[in-house]
Protein backbone atom coordinates (compact mmCIF):
# COMPACT_ATOMS: atom_id res chain seq x y z
CA UNK A 1 0.00 0.00 0.00
CA UNK A 2 1.45 3.29 -1.02
CA UNK A 3 0.27 4.98 2.14
CA UNK A 4 2.24 2.54 4.28
CA UNK A 5 5.29 2.86 2.04
CA UNK A 6 5.13 6.60 2.39
CA UNK A 7 4.68 6.43 6.14
CA UNK A 8 7.74 4.19 6.34
CA UNK A 9 9.76 6.45 4.06
CA UNK A 10 8.86 9.54 6.07
CA UNK A 11 9.55 7.96 9.44
CA UNK A 12 13.31 8.64 9.59
CA UNK A 13 12.74 12.33 8.91
CA UNK A 14 11.26 12.88 12.37
CA UNK A 15 8.40 14.93 11.13
CA UNK A 16 5.95 16.57 13.43
CA UNK A 17 3.06 14.52 12.18
CA UNK A 18 2.60 11.65 9.77
CA UNK A 19 -0.93 10.44 10.24
CA UNK A 20 -3.56 8.62 8.26
CA UNK A 21 -6.23 10.98 7.07
CA UNK A 22 -9.94 10.39 6.94
CA UNK A 23 -10.33 10.06 3.17
CA UNK A 24 -14.11 10.17 3.24
CA UNK A 25 -14.08 13.43 5.18
CA UNK A 26 -11.02 15.29 3.97
CA UNK A 27 -10.10 13.58 0.72
CA UNK A 28 -6.58 12.81 1.87
CA UNK A 29 -5.16 9.46 2.87
CA UNK A 30 -2.06 10.88 4.49
CA UNK A 31 -1.70 14.06 6.50
CA UNK A 32 1.84 15.25 7.09
CA UNK A 33 3.19 18.25 8.96
CA UNK A 34 6.78 19.29 8.39
CA UNK A 35 9.16 22.13 9.13
CA UNK A 36 10.33 24.32 6.24
CA UNK A 37 13.87 22.95 6.27
CA UNK A 38 12.57 19.38 6.02
CA UNK A 39 10.43 20.03 2.97
CA UNK A 40 13.03 19.04 0.33
CA UNK A 41 13.47 15.69 2.09
CA UNK A 42 9.72 15.15 2.19
CA UNK A 43 9.55 15.98 -1.51
CA UNK A 44 12.39 13.55 -2.17
CA UNK A 45 10.49 10.79 -0.37
CA UNK A 46 7.34 11.59 -2.35
CA UNK A 47 9.30 11.54 -5.59
CA UNK A 48 10.86 8.19 -4.73
CA UNK A 49 7.37 6.80 -4.15
CA UNK A 50 6.26 7.98 -7.62
CA UNK A 51 3.94 10.66 -6.34
CA UNK A 52 3.36 13.81 -8.36
CA UNK A 53 2.79 17.29 -7.03
CA UNK A 54 -0.90 18.02 -7.38
CA UNK A 55 -0.95 21.55 -6.09
CA UNK A 56 0.77 23.96 -3.79
CA UNK A 57 -0.60 27.02 -2.14
CA UNK A 58 -0.33 29.06 1.03
CA UNK A 59 -2.70 30.37 3.66
CA UNK A 60 -2.14 33.60 5.56
CA UNK A 61 -3.04 32.84 9.16
CA UNK A 62 -2.35 36.35 10.38
CA UNK A 63 0.76 35.72 12.47
CA UNK A 64 2.27 33.08 10.18
CA UNK A 65 1.77 31.24 6.94
CA UNK A 66 0.65 27.67 6.38
CA UNK A 67 2.04 26.23 3.16
CA UNK A 68 0.00 23.36 1.80
CA UNK A 69 1.44 20.81 -0.63
CA UNK A 70 -0.80 18.15 -2.14
CA UNK A 71 0.76 15.00 -3.58
CA UNK A 72 -1.01 12.15 -5.35
CA UNK A 73 -0.15 9.07 -7.32
CA UNK A 74 -1.25 7.75 -10.70
CA UNK A 75 -0.69 4.12 -9.79
CA UNK A 76 -2.79 3.95 -6.67
CA UNK A 77 -5.36 6.23 -5.09
CA UNK A 78 -3.29 7.79 -2.34
CA UNK A 79 -3.48 11.53 -1.82
CA UNK A 80 -1.22 13.23 0.71
CA UNK A 81 -1.42 16.68 2.19
CA UNK A 82 1.73 18.25 3.63
CA UNK A 83 1.33 21.32 5.82
CA UNK A 84 4.37 23.50 6.52
CA UNK A 85 4.09 26.34 9.03
CA UNK A 86 6.22 29.31 8.04
CA UNK A 87 6.81 32.51 9.95
CA UNK A 88 6.27 35.86 8.34
CA UNK A 89 9.40 37.34 6.76
CA UNK A 90 10.91 33.87 6.57
CA UNK A 91 11.94 32.12 3.40
CA UNK A 92 11.37 28.59 2.27
CA UNK A 93 13.63 26.15 0.39
CA UNK A 94 12.48 25.38 -3.10
CA UNK A 95 11.46 21.90 -4.28
CA UNK A 96 11.61 22.84 -7.95
CA UNK A 97 14.83 20.89 -8.44
CA UNK A 98 12.84 17.76 -7.59
CA UNK A 99 9.45 18.68 -8.98
CA UNK A 100 9.79 21.03 -11.97
CA UNK A 101 6.07 21.63 -11.71
CA UNK A 102 6.69 23.43 -8.44
CA UNK A 103 8.55 26.17 -10.30
CA UNK A 104 5.46 28.11 -11.31
CA UNK A 105 3.57 27.19 -8.13
CA UNK A 106 6.33 28.79 -6.09
CA UNK A 107 6.32 31.82 -8.38
CA UNK A 108 2.58 32.16 -7.83
CA UNK A 109 2.94 31.91 -4.05
CA UNK A 110 5.71 34.50 -4.19
CA UNK A 111 3.53 36.74 -6.33
CA UNK A 112 0.44 36.54 -4.15
CA UNK A 113 1.94 36.18 -0.66
CA UNK A 114 5.49 37.47 -0.87
CA UNK A 115 7.05 34.24 0.39
CA UNK A 116 10.61 33.93 -0.84
CA UNK A 117 11.99 30.59 -2.04
CA UNK A 118 15.73 29.92 -1.69
CA UNK A 119 17.59 28.66 -4.76
CA UNK A 120 14.60 29.08 -7.02
CA UNK A 121 15.83 29.32 -10.63
CA UNK A 122 13.49 32.14 -11.63
CA UNK A 123 11.57 33.72 -8.78
CA UNK A 124 9.65 36.42 -10.65
CA UNK A 125 6.02 37.39 -10.44
CA UNK A 126 3.73 35.16 -12.41
CA UNK A 127 0.23 36.67 -12.48
CA UNK A 128 0.60 40.33 -11.58
CA UNK A 129 2.60 42.80 -13.67
CA UNK A 130 6.27 42.43 -12.82
CA UNK A 131 6.53 45.94 -11.43
CA UNK A 132 3.67 45.49 -8.96
CA UNK A 133 4.67 46.31 -5.41
CA UNK A 134 2.02 44.50 -3.41
CA UNK A 135 1.05 40.93 -2.52
CA UNK A 136 -2.72 40.75 -2.76
CA UNK A 137 -3.59 37.57 -0.88
CA UNK A 138 -2.12 38.75 2.41
CA UNK A 139 -4.78 39.32 5.02
CA UNK A 140 -3.75 42.91 5.59
CA UNK A 141 -4.08 43.80 1.91
CA UNK A 142 -7.46 45.43 1.86
CA UNK A 143 -9.93 44.81 -0.94
CA UNK A 144 -9.80 48.43 -1.98
CA UNK A 145 -6.05 48.82 -1.87
CA UNK A 146 -5.49 48.33 -5.55
CA UNK A 147 -4.66 51.06 -7.99
CA UNK A 148 -8.18 51.33 -9.28
CA UNK B 1 -0.02 56.27 -28.50
CA UNK B 2 -2.91 57.41 -30.65
CA UNK B 3 -3.55 55.80 -33.99
CA UNK B 4 -4.78 58.56 -36.19
CA UNK B 5 -7.20 57.31 -38.79
CA UNK B 6 -8.09 60.68 -40.20
CA UNK B 7 -8.84 61.70 -43.73
CA UNK B 8 -7.24 59.46 -46.35
CA UNK B 9 -4.67 61.00 -48.67
CA UNK B 10 -6.47 59.99 -51.84
CA UNK B 11 -10.23 60.31 -52.14
CA UNK B 12 -11.58 57.60 -54.33
CA UNK B 13 -15.16 58.81 -54.42
CA UNK B 14 -17.68 56.21 -55.35
CA UNK B 15 -14.96 53.58 -55.38
CA UNK B 16 -14.64 54.14 -51.64
CA UNK B 17 -18.21 52.90 -51.20
CA UNK B 18 -17.45 49.74 -53.09
CA UNK B 19 -14.27 49.28 -51.08
CA UNK B 20 -16.14 49.72 -47.83
CA UNK B 21 -18.69 47.16 -48.94
CA UNK B 22 -15.87 44.76 -49.65
CA UNK B 23 -14.21 45.49 -46.33
CA UNK B 24 -17.43 45.06 -44.38
CA UNK B 25 -18.28 41.75 -45.94
CA UNK B 26 -14.87 40.22 -45.47
CA UNK B 27 -13.85 41.19 -41.95
CA UNK B 28 -10.99 38.96 -40.87
CA UNK B 29 -11.01 38.76 -37.10
CA UNK B 30 -7.97 38.35 -34.90
CA UNK B 31 -8.31 35.29 -32.67
CA UNK B 32 -8.04 37.20 -29.43
CA UNK B 33 -9.94 35.17 -26.92
CA UNK B 34 -8.74 36.14 -23.47
CA UNK B 35 -11.29 34.41 -21.27
CA UNK B 36 -14.69 32.75 -21.37
CA UNK B 37 -16.02 34.92 -24.20
CA UNK B 38 -13.54 33.12 -26.41
CA UNK B 39 -15.69 30.00 -26.18
CA UNK B 40 -18.73 31.88 -27.44
CA UNK B 41 -16.58 33.37 -30.19
CA UNK B 42 -15.50 29.88 -31.18
CA UNK B 43 -19.14 28.78 -31.11
CA UNK B 44 -20.04 31.69 -33.36
CA UNK B 45 -17.33 30.66 -35.77
CA UNK B 46 -18.30 27.00 -35.75
CA UNK B 47 -20.97 25.23 -37.73
CA UNK B 48 -24.22 26.09 -35.99
CA UNK B 49 -23.88 29.88 -35.82
CA UNK B 50 -21.45 30.15 -38.71
CA UNK B 51 -19.61 33.45 -39.01
CA UNK B 52 -18.30 32.37 -42.38
CA UNK B 53 -21.58 33.21 -44.08
CA UNK B 54 -20.85 36.85 -43.25
CA UNK B 55 -17.34 36.59 -44.60
CA UNK B 56 -15.98 36.89 -41.10
CA UNK B 57 -15.07 33.30 -40.45
CA UNK B 58 -11.42 33.60 -41.40
CA UNK B 59 -9.84 34.02 -37.97
CA UNK B 60 -6.21 34.91 -38.39
CA UNK B 61 -3.73 34.42 -35.58
CA UNK B 62 -1.49 37.20 -36.81
CA UNK B 63 -2.56 40.83 -36.34
CA UNK B 64 -0.81 41.78 -39.58
CA UNK B 65 -3.46 39.93 -41.55
CA UNK B 66 -6.59 41.12 -39.73
CA UNK B 67 -8.96 44.01 -39.85
CA UNK B 68 -11.05 43.26 -36.81
CA UNK B 69 -9.81 42.69 -33.29
CA UNK B 70 -12.48 41.03 -31.17
CA UNK B 71 -11.42 41.60 -27.57
CA UNK B 72 -13.17 38.59 -26.09
CA UNK B 73 -12.55 38.43 -22.39
CA UNK B 74 -11.12 40.12 -19.35
CA UNK B 75 -8.03 42.26 -19.87
CA UNK B 76 -5.73 41.75 -16.93
CA UNK B 77 -3.24 44.48 -16.16
CA UNK B 78 -0.45 42.17 -17.24
CA UNK B 79 -2.10 41.55 -20.61
CA UNK B 80 -2.89 45.19 -21.36
CA UNK B 81 0.44 46.11 -23.02
CA UNK B 82 0.11 43.09 -25.27
CA UNK B 83 -3.40 44.16 -26.33
CA UNK B 84 -2.12 47.60 -27.25
CA UNK B 85 0.83 46.14 -29.11
CA UNK B 86 -1.36 43.83 -31.16
CA UNK B 87 -3.72 46.68 -31.97
CA UNK B 88 -0.82 48.78 -33.19
CA UNK B 89 0.40 45.92 -35.35
CA UNK B 90 -2.85 45.73 -37.27
CA UNK B 91 -2.76 47.64 -40.55
CA UNK B 92 -5.42 50.31 -41.14
CA UNK B 93 -8.34 50.27 -41.81
CA UNK B 94 -8.99 48.38 -38.63
CA UNK B 95 -11.82 48.04 -36.19
CA UNK B 96 -12.17 46.79 -32.64
CA UNK B 97 -15.09 44.99 -31.06
CA UNK B 98 -15.38 44.82 -27.29
CA UNK B 99 -17.10 41.50 -26.73
CA UNK B 100 -18.58 40.73 -23.37
CA UNK B 101 -18.99 42.73 -20.20
CA UNK B 102 -15.35 42.41 -19.22
CA UNK B 103 -14.10 44.07 -22.37
CA UNK B 104 -16.79 46.75 -22.12
CA UNK B 105 -16.37 47.78 -18.50
CA UNK B 106 -14.57 45.17 -16.47
CA UNK B 107 -17.60 42.97 -16.12
CA UNK B 108 -18.20 40.99 -12.94
CA UNK B 109 -14.58 41.39 -11.87
CA UNK B 110 -14.67 45.10 -11.30
CA UNK B 111 -15.04 46.50 -7.81
CA UNK B 112 -13.79 49.84 -6.51
CA UNK B 113 -10.14 49.49 -5.59
CA UNK B 114 -9.47 46.31 -7.54
CA UNK B 115 -5.91 45.56 -8.53
CA UNK B 116 -6.12 42.98 -11.26
CA UNK B 117 -7.93 44.07 -14.43
CA UNK B 118 -8.30 46.95 -16.84
CA UNK B 119 -11.99 47.83 -16.57
CA UNK B 120 -12.76 48.08 -20.24
CA UNK B 121 -10.92 47.75 -23.52
CA UNK B 122 -11.76 51.33 -24.50
CA UNK B 123 -9.37 52.55 -21.81
CA UNK B 124 -6.43 51.30 -23.84
CA UNK B 125 -7.59 51.04 -27.47
CA UNK B 126 -10.37 52.75 -29.48
CA UNK B 127 -13.44 50.52 -29.67
CA UNK B 128 -15.95 50.60 -32.53
CA UNK B 129 -18.70 48.26 -31.41
CA UNK B 130 -19.70 47.00 -27.99
CA UNK B 131 -21.36 43.61 -27.63
CA UNK B 132 -22.76 43.19 -24.13
CA UNK B 133 -23.36 39.89 -22.41
CA UNK B 134 -21.64 37.59 -20.02
CA UNK B 135 -20.95 35.91 -22.30
CA UNK B 136 -22.92 37.25 -25.25
CA UNK B 137 -24.66 34.52 -27.16
CA UNK B 138 -23.23 33.75 -30.59
CA UNK B 139 -26.24 35.46 -32.12
CA UNK B 140 -25.31 38.60 -30.22
CA UNK B 141 -21.79 38.44 -31.54
CA UNK B 142 -23.16 38.09 -35.05
CA UNK B 143 -25.39 41.09 -34.43
CA UNK B 144 -22.28 42.99 -33.37
CA UNK B 145 -20.55 42.05 -36.61
CA UNK B 146 -23.58 43.18 -38.59
CA UNK B 147 -23.70 46.49 -36.72
CA UNK B 148 -20.03 46.96 -37.53
CA UNK B 149 -20.81 46.26 -41.17
CA UNK B 150 -23.44 48.99 -41.05
CA UNK B 151 -20.90 51.34 -39.48
CA UNK B 152 -18.34 50.58 -42.17
CA UNK B 153 -20.67 50.88 -45.14
CA UNK B 154 -22.70 53.69 -43.57
CA UNK B 155 -25.87 52.17 -44.89
CA UNK B 156 -28.41 49.76 -43.46
CA UNK B 157 -28.41 46.04 -44.04
CA UNK B 158 -30.07 44.61 -47.11
CA UNK B 159 -32.30 42.41 -45.01
CA UNK B 160 -33.28 44.00 -41.72
CA UNK B 161 -35.00 42.02 -39.04
CA UNK B 162 -38.68 42.58 -39.42
CA UNK B 163 -41.00 42.65 -36.42
CA UNK B 164 -43.11 39.52 -36.19
CA UNK B 165 -46.23 41.64 -36.26
CA UNK B 166 -45.11 43.20 -39.56
Interface residues (C-beta under 8 A of the other chain):
Chain A: X127 X128 X129 X132 X134 X136 X142 X143 X144 X145 X146 X147 X148
Chain B: X76 X77 X78 X110 X111 X112 X113 X114 X115 X116 X119
